[in-house]
Amino acid sequence: MAPMFTRTLSAAALLLAALPALAAVSVGQAAPAFSATDTAGKTVSLADYKGKTVVLEWVNPGCPYVQKHYNSANMPATQKSATAKGVVWLAVNSTHAGASDYMAPAALAGWMKDKGGAPTATLMDTDGRIGRAYGARTTPHMYVIDPAGKLAYVGAIDSKASANPADIKTATNYVDKALVETLAGKPVSEATTRAYGCSVKYSD
């Protein structure tokens, strides 16, 4: 085997070994239960919203892909459209406290307010328990949970996997589409897509 190929395989093996153990949730299965503290210090549980449609959005303000969707107001607009229809929107930050782009609860709340964000709550998941349970790999990574408590959509916010805000206007917003269909009691036509963004900064 060529030395370069051997080194490449070794590097890949090290990368895989370094990745945290993530669950592999899929559409149709029950959404994993969780409880966490939000940026205001309030305990929030998924069980609080039984019978509701819920969106989970993995967020990290230091990520260029997250910045794309917040600086352009695309994510806040999607949040506001959803919550106006009675949808619960939970932003989840699984960035561990030792990461260079970690934001403390007050700072994260301030950033969300400055960007016009309108989630129902922003959850601190610094130990990564929620992220690992859902298999969240990127920021953003999006999940829609139907009123029966089952996953209806898992994947990207939209169809243009770039950090360029100019791409938003020609992209399909998968979350908007999934919510329209879920709220109408229909199966989501594109229920699983490939999430894109920065890797979630788990603690190990």
N, C-alpha and C positions, 0 to 999 in steps of 0.2 A: 504493500500500500504506500502511495506517495506520502512523504513527510507532511506536506502542506495539507493534504486531505486528512491525515491523522490528527494534525493540530486543530483542524476545523471541527472534526468529530469530538475531540476532547473539549473544546470550548463549548460546543453545543451541549455536551453532557453536563458540564459544570453549570451552564445556564439553567438547564432543566432541574438540576439538583437544588439550585438556589430559589426556584420558584416556590411560593407558598402553596400548600395543599388547598385546592379550590374545588368546591362541589360543582357538579354539572347539572344545573336545573334545566328543565325543558318545559316547553309550552304544554299545558294540559295537566301538569302535576300541581299539587298543593303548594302554595307559596310558603317557604319556611317562616315559622314564627320568629319574632324578635322583639326586643325591648331595648331602648337606648335613651340617652339624655340629649335633648336638643340644645341649641345654642343659648336658649334662655334658662336652661337648667331644669326644664320640665321633662319628666319621664314620658316617653311616647312608645306605645306598643302597636304592632300591626293589628292585634285583637281589638284595639279601640275603634277600628274602622270596619268591623265585620259588616258585610252586606253592602259595602261601598266599593266603587272602582278606585284603585290606588295606583299611582305612578311612583316608581322609585327611580331616582336619577343620581348616579354617582358623580360627584363634583370635586374638583380641586382647582382653586383659583389660579394656581401657578402654571397650569397646563395651557398651552397655546390653543388647543382644540376647544377647551372650555371657554377661553377668552373669546374665541371666534363667535361662539353662540351667545355669550353674554354681552360683549361689547357691541354687537350688532342688534341686540335686544331680541334675538330670535328665541332664546330659551325663556326669558321672562314672558314674552308674548304667548309662547306655547303653554307656560304655566297658568297664565291668566285666563286663557281660553278654556283650559281644562277645569280649573277651579270654579269658573263661572257656571259650568255645567254640573257642579256637585262632585267633581272628582277630587280626591285627596292626593296631594302631591308632596312627597317626602324626598328632599335632597339628602344624600348620605355622603359624608366625608370620611373615608377610611384611611386617610393619610396618617401615618404614625407620628407621634410627637417628636421623634428625632429627625424627621425628614427636613431638608432645607426649606421646603415650601409649605411646611405645616403652618396652619393658622389657628390660634386659640379661639375658643367659642365667640368671644366678644368681637374679635377682629373679623372672623368669618361672617358673623351677623352684620357687621358694618359693611363689609364688601358686598354682601347680598343686597343690602338696602341701597347702596350706592349704584348698583347695576340695575336696580328696578326689579329685582327678583321677587317672585310672589309664591314661593312654595308654602304649603300648609305648615311645614316645619323643616328645619335643617338639623339633621342628626349627626352627632359626633360618634364615630365608630373607630376610634383610634386603636383599639385592639384588633380590629379587622374581623370581628365575629360575623357581622351581618354580611360584609363583602365576601367572605369566604363561603358562607352558607349559600349565597346566590351565585357564586362563581364570577363576581364582578372583576373584570380584567382591565378595563379602561375607564378614563374619564373623558367624556361621559360614557356611561353604559346604562341603558334604559330597560325598564321592566314595567309591564302593565299587568295588574292583578285584577281579575274580574270580581263581580259581587259574590260569587260562590267561593272566592278565596283561591282560585286557580290562576296560574300564569297564562295570560292571553297573548303576550308579546314579550320577546327578549331580543335585544340587539342595539342597533345604532339609533341615534336621534333622526338621521336623515340619510339620503342616498349618495351624498357627495363626501367621500372620505378624505377631506383636506382641512387645513387650518386657515383657508382663505375665505373670509366673510363674503366675498363676491359670489361664491358658489352656492350660497344659501338660496338665492332667488330662483335658481333652476333645479333645486333639489326637491325630492319628495320627502315631506316630513312624515316619517314612519309612525311616530308617536301620535300625531294628530289623526292620521288615517286609522290607526289601531283603536283609538278612543272613539271615533265616530262609529266604527263597526261594533265595538264592545258595548257601547251605550245603547245601540240599536238591538242588542241581543243576538248579534250575528258573530260567526267565527271570524277571526282576523285573517284577511286574505294573504298578507305577508307577515306571518306570525314569528318568524325567526330570520334575523339578518345578522350580518357580521359587524359587531361593534368596532368603532375605531376611536383612537385618541391616545393619550398618554397612559402608560402603565400605572395601575393603582399602587401607591407607595405603602405596601404592607410592612409590618415590623420585622418580618423574617421571610 
